[in-house]
């Protein structure tokens, strides 16, 4: 029972990467467990590949890498890696520095 709970906890904290581009991308992953790569077809997702943090790199960007934590949900869009919003139908929140001051102040 304890082992099952540990396995479920690990699976819940693994990163997910989705290719939202119209072309396939090869992704290289470097983590404590070594290096691996995988080619993602358009709209394909790769789940549970980064349990405790890793560094990923796209084939086109040999000099650019991205640091992921175990629970990150990211996607490839226009050849770049982006964090996915939890509620894509909602507008992005404005940061406090961009919040307009109330009128009269």
C-alpha positions as CSV (number, residue, x, y, z in Angstrom):
1,X,0.0,0.0,0.0
2,X,2.8,2.4,0.9
3,X,4.7,1.5,-2.3
4,X,1.6,2.3,-4.4
5,X,1.2,5.7,-2.7
6,X,4.8,6.5,-3.4
7,X,4.4,5.5,-7.1
8,X,1.3,7.6,-7.5
9,X,3.0,10.6,-5.8
10,X,5.9,10.3,-8.2
11,X,3.7,10.2,-11.2
12,X,1.7,13.2,-10.1
13,X,4.9,15.3,-10.0
14,X,6.4,14.4,-13.4
15,X,6.7,17.0,-16.1
16,X,4.6,16.9,-19.3
17,X,5.6,18.3,-22.7
18,X,3.2,18.7,-25.6
19,X,4.2,19.6,-29.2
20,X,1.7,22.2,-30.4
21,X,3.6,22.9,-33.6
22,X,2.7,21.6,-37.0
23,X,6.1,19.9,-37.4
24,X,7.8,17.2,-35.3
25,X,10.6,18.2,-32.8
26,X,13.3,16.1,-31.2
27,X,13.8,16.9,-27.5
28,X,16.9,16.0,-25.6
29,X,16.5,15.5,-21.8
30,X,19.4,15.6,-19.3
31,X,18.6,14.6,-15.7
32,X,20.2,12.7,-12.8
33,X,19.2,9.4,-14.5
34,X,21.3,10.3,-17.6
35,X,20.4,11.6,-21.1
36,X,17.6,10.6,-23.4
37,X,15.8,11.9,-26.4
38,X,12.5,11.6,-28.1
39,X,10.9,12.9,-31.3
40,X,7.4,14.3,-30.8
41,X,5.0,14.4,-33.7
42,X,2.5,17.4,-33.9
43,X,0.0,17.4,-31.0
44,X,1.9,14.5,-29.3
45,X,2.5,14.7,-25.5
46,X,5.3,13.2,-23.5
47,X,4.2,12.7,-19.9
48,X,6.1,11.5,-16.8
49,X,9.6,12.1,-18.2
50,X,11.1,14.5,-15.7
51,X,10.5,13.3,-12.2
52,X,12.9,15.4,-10.1
53,X,13.9,18.2,-12.5
54,X,15.8,18.1,-15.7
55,X,17.2,20.2,-18.5
56,X,15.6,19.9,-22.0
57,X,16.7,21.2,-25.4
58,X,15.1,21.2,-28.8
59,X,16.9,20.0,-31.9
60,X,16.8,23.4,-33.6
61,X,18.2,25.2,-30.5
62,X,21.5,23.6,-29.7
63,X,22.6,26.5,-27.6
64,X,19.3,27.1,-25.7
65,X,18.2,24.8,-22.9
66,X,15.2,24.9,-20.5
67,X,15.2,23.9,-16.8
68,X,12.1,22.0,-15.7
69,X,10.9,21.0,-12.3
70,X,9.1,17.7,-11.8
71,X,5.5,19.1,-12.0
72,X,6.0,21.5,-14.9
73,X,3.5,21.4,-17.8
74,X,5.1,22.9,-20.9
75,X,4.5,23.0,-24.6
76,X,6.4,23.6,-27.8
77,X,4.9,26.5,-29.8
78,X,6.6,28.1,-32.8
79,X,9.9,26.3,-31.9
80,X,10.0,27.5,-28.3
81,X,9.1,26.1,-24.9
82,X,6.3,27.8,-23.0
83,X,4.7,27.0,-19.7
84,X,1.0,26.0,-20.1
85,X,-1.6,27.9,-18.2
86,X,-3.9,25.9,-16.0
87,X,-7.0,27.5,-17.5
88,X,-6.2,28.4,-21.1
89,X,-9.7,29.9,-21.6
90,X,-9.0,32.6,-19.0
91,X,-7.0,35.7,-19.9
92,X,-3.4,36.0,-18.5
93,X,-3.2,37.8,-15.2
94,X,-1.7,41.3,-15.2
95,X,1.4,41.5,-12.9
96,X,1.2,44.1,-10.1
97,X,3.7,46.3,-11.8
98,X,1.3,46.7,-14.8
99,X,-1.8,47.3,-12.7
100,X,-3.1,50.8,-13.5
101,X,-3.4,53.1,-10.5
102,X,-7.0,54.1,-9.4
103,X,-8.1,57.3,-10.9
104,X,-7.3,60.4,-8.9
105,X,-4.1,59.0,-7.5
